[in-house]
């Protein structure tokens, strides 16, 4: 049975991933800010022995210690760092305040990499550490004209991930930046192309394809490579 850690699992793509892995027989450690999520509670009733809720604010310095204690020594096959925010609705560099930028880059780039580096020793050799990025994080593709601040935060995430892949403490696992597609979530909106279940199924398959490879790749939910 695979052990999967998913952050930001209370709604949207994170919740969809939790559902997908549970349906496939995995044990899921779902990290959420609020453990009273009705959707997760319903999942827990369906899978009482395989869904473990961990209440934690990922932006706090002690997040890794809280999660490590909750895991109680269980090794992870896959860790998925999904939590993130869109940032200010105006998405305007000229209007953005210091606090808005700090929150956006902390949530979308710094906190996920900091947490991953602290938890990497619990991921098995040949496992996967996956990060929810976006095609808007690709500098070469330049698809973030409507959401430049959000795109910049995901570009920062990608940059930090690639730097880690060349560092001395690089884990013995694959490092993936993932584009989930344009998904109908609170962030993606109702006009998006994909439902959550389709995106989640594709992401699960994409992650599975990299088990045992020790690559560092930027892939979409259909396993297609994206330009960094």
PLY file of the C-alpha trace (Angstrom):
ply
format ascii 1.0
element vertex 228
property float x
property float y
property float z
element edge 227
property int vertex1
property int vertex2
end_header
0.00 0.00 0.00
1.38 3.39 -0.99
1.67 6.16 1.59
0.83 9.58 0.11
1.16 13.03 1.70
-0.98 15.79 0.15
-0.95 19.38 1.37
-3.90 21.68 0.70
-6.22 18.67 0.57
-9.43 20.24 1.84
-10.77 21.34 -1.55
-10.11 21.66 -5.27
-7.26 19.68 -6.82
-5.87 18.63 -3.44
-9.19 17.08 -2.45
-9.45 15.47 -5.88
-6.01 13.93 -5.47
-6.91 12.60 -2.03
-10.05 11.00 -3.49
-8.12 9.54 -6.43
-5.41 7.95 -4.29
-7.90 6.59 -1.76
-9.93 5.06 -4.59
-6.72 3.35 -5.74
-6.10 1.79 -2.33
-3.46 4.18 -0.96
-3.06 5.50 2.57
-3.41 9.29 2.41
-2.06 11.82 4.90
-4.10 14.95 4.12
-2.57 18.17 5.43
-5.14 20.94 5.88
-5.34 24.24 7.68
-8.83 23.38 8.94
-9.48 19.74 9.76
-13.24 20.38 9.90
-13.58 20.32 6.09
-16.98 18.66 5.40
-15.71 17.11 2.16
-12.73 15.51 3.89
-14.88 14.34 6.79
-17.12 12.60 4.27
-14.09 10.94 2.68
-12.92 9.87 6.13
-16.24 8.14 6.72
-15.77 6.22 3.47
-12.10 5.39 4.14
-11.74 5.49 7.94
-8.59 3.35 8.01
-6.73 5.00 5.13
-7.35 8.75 5.44
-5.33 10.55 8.10
-6.03 14.26 8.62
-3.20 16.53 9.76
-4.19 20.06 10.80
-1.30 22.43 10.13
-0.58 25.94 8.83
2.12 25.37 6.21
3.40 28.93 6.47
4.46 28.45 10.07
8.08 27.60 10.82
7.09 24.52 12.83
4.95 22.98 10.07
7.48 20.26 9.28
7.80 19.29 12.94
4.01 19.01 13.27
3.70 16.87 10.15
6.67 14.67 11.11
5.13 14.01 14.51
1.78 13.18 12.90
3.40 10.76 10.43
4.89 8.88 13.40
7.75 7.40 11.42
5.71 6.21 8.43
7.77 6.50 5.22
6.18 8.21 2.23
6.13 6.96 -1.33
4.87 10.28 -2.67
4.62 13.78 -1.21
2.48 16.31 -3.10
2.78 19.99 -2.18
-0.44 21.42 -3.55
-1.38 24.31 -1.25
-1.23 27.77 -2.81
-3.06 31.04 -3.38
-3.85 33.25 -6.36
-2.61 36.45 -4.77
-4.22 39.89 -5.05
-7.15 40.08 -7.46
-5.68 43.12 -9.22
-2.50 41.18 -10.23
-0.85 44.56 -10.80
2.82 45.06 -9.98
2.22 48.78 -9.55
-0.53 48.24 -6.97
0.89 45.28 -5.08
1.75 45.94 -1.46
4.71 44.42 0.35
2.39 42.26 2.45
0.55 40.96 -0.63
3.79 39.99 -2.35
5.22 38.45 0.81
2.13 36.28 1.35
1.97 35.20 -2.30
5.61 34.16 -2.59
5.67 32.59 0.87
2.60 30.45 0.15
3.42 29.49 -3.43
7.22 29.17 -3.46
9.06 29.44 -0.14
6.83 27.41 2.18
6.43 24.39 -0.17
10.18 24.07 -0.81
11.08 24.66 2.82
8.64 21.99 3.93
9.73 19.55 1.23
13.39 19.87 2.16
12.55 19.23 5.81
10.40 16.18 5.00
12.53 14.74 2.18
14.18 12.14 4.42
10.78 10.52 4.96
10.25 9.94 1.23
11.56 6.57 0.10
14.39 6.19 -2.39
12.78 6.22 -5.83
9.73 8.09 -4.55
8.37 11.40 -5.80
8.16 14.90 -4.37
5.68 16.78 -6.56
4.79 20.48 -6.52
1.67 22.05 -7.99
3.01 24.61 -10.39
1.32 26.05 -13.49
2.09 26.67 -17.14
1.98 30.33 -16.04
5.22 29.63 -14.17
7.05 28.97 -17.44
9.26 31.94 -18.30
9.75 30.66 -21.85
6.04 30.08 -22.58
5.09 33.51 -21.14
1.44 32.64 -20.49
0.93 34.74 -17.36
0.06 38.10 -18.94
-3.35 38.14 -17.21
-1.96 36.89 -13.86
1.64 38.13 -13.74
2.06 38.05 -9.97
0.70 34.53 -9.69
2.86 33.45 -12.63
5.94 34.99 -11.03
5.30 33.08 -7.79
5.10 29.79 -9.70
8.23 30.69 -11.67
9.95 31.20 -8.32
8.72 27.78 -7.19
10.12 26.20 -10.36
13.43 27.99 -9.94
13.83 26.86 -6.34
12.97 23.30 -7.36
15.61 23.23 -10.08
18.18 24.70 -7.71
17.40 21.96 -5.20
17.85 19.33 -7.91
21.49 20.46 -8.24
22.18 20.89 -4.52
24.16 18.56 -2.28
21.05 17.66 -0.29
19.02 16.65 -3.36
16.80 13.72 -2.30
16.98 10.24 -3.81
13.56 10.81 -5.33
12.09 12.48 -8.40
11.30 16.21 -8.19
8.32 17.30 -10.26
6.73 20.64 -11.06
3.21 19.88 -12.30
0.71 21.81 -14.40
-2.76 20.44 -13.57
-4.49 22.02 -16.57
-7.14 24.70 -16.34
-9.43 23.15 -13.73
-12.89 24.10 -12.51
-12.05 25.05 -8.92
-12.52 28.18 -6.81
-9.26 29.46 -8.31
-9.77 28.20 -11.87
-13.36 29.36 -12.17
-16.45 27.77 -13.71
-15.32 28.37 -17.31
-12.22 26.16 -17.00
-11.67 23.24 -19.35
-11.31 20.35 -16.90
-13.20 18.92 -13.99
-11.23 18.05 -10.86
-11.51 14.29 -11.32
-9.98 14.40 -14.82
-7.07 16.57 -13.70
-6.46 14.45 -10.60
-6.47 11.19 -12.56
-3.94 12.62 -15.00
-1.72 13.91 -12.21
-1.77 10.53 -10.45
-0.67 8.83 -13.68
2.01 11.45 -14.32
3.44 11.05 -10.84
3.36 7.26 -11.12
5.35 7.45 -14.35
8.26 9.04 -12.47
8.54 6.61 -9.57
12.05 5.19 -9.48
13.50 7.62 -12.02
15.06 10.41 -9.90
14.29 13.05 -12.53
13.63 16.76 -12.15
10.90 17.63 -14.66
8.17 20.17 -15.44
5.18 18.16 -16.70
1.49 18.68 -17.35
-1.31 16.37 -16.22
-1.01 14.46 -19.52
2.70 13.68 -18.92
3.80 16.24 -21.52
6.99 18.21 -20.73
6.77 21.98 -20.39
9.50 24.55 -20.95
10.89 25.91 -17.72
0 1
1 2
2 3
3 4
4 5
5 6
6 7
7 8
8 9
9 10
10 11
11 12
12 13
13 14
14 15
15 16
16 17
17 18
18 19
19 20
20 21
21 22
22 23
23 24
24 25
25 26
26 27
27 28
28 29
29 30
30 31
31 32
32 33
33 34
34 35
35 36
36 37
37 38
38 39
39 40
40 41
41 42
42 43
43 44
44 45
45 46
46 47
47 48
48 49
49 50
50 51
51 52
52 53
53 54
54 55
55 56
56 57
57 58
58 59
59 60
60 61
61 62
62 63
63 64
64 65
65 66
66 67
67 68
68 69
69 70
70 71
71 72
72 73
73 74
74 75
75 76
76 77
77 78
78 79
79 80
80 81
81 82
82 83
83 84
84 85
85 86
86 87
87 88
88 89
89 90
90 91
91 92
92 93
93 94
94 95
95 96
96 97
97 98
98 99
99 100
100 101
101 102
102 103
103 104
104 105
105 106
106 107
107 108
108 109
109 110
110 111
111 112
112 113
113 114
114 115
115 116
116 117
117 118
118 119
119 120
120 121
121 122
122 123
123 124
124 125
125 126
126 127
127 128
128 129
129 130
130 131
131 132
132 133
133 134
134 135
135 136
136 137
137 138
138 139
139 140
140 141
141 142
142 143
143 144
144 145
145 146
146 147
147 148
148 149
149 150
150 151
151 152
152 153
153 154
154 155
155 156
156 157
157 158
158 159
159 160
160 161
161 162
162 163
163 164
164 165
165 166
166 167
167 168
168 169
169 170
170 171
171 172
172 173
173 174
174 175
175 176
176 177
177 178
178 179
179 180
180 181
181 182
182 183
183 184
184 185
185 186
186 187
187 188
188 189
189 190
190 191
191 192
192 193
193 194
194 195
195 196
196 197
197 198
198 199
199 200
200 201
201 202
202 203
203 204
204 205
205 206
206 207
207 208
208 209
209 210
210 211
211 212
212 213
213 214
214 215
215 216
216 217
217 218
218 219
219 220
220 221
221 222
222 223
223 224
224 225
225 226
226 227
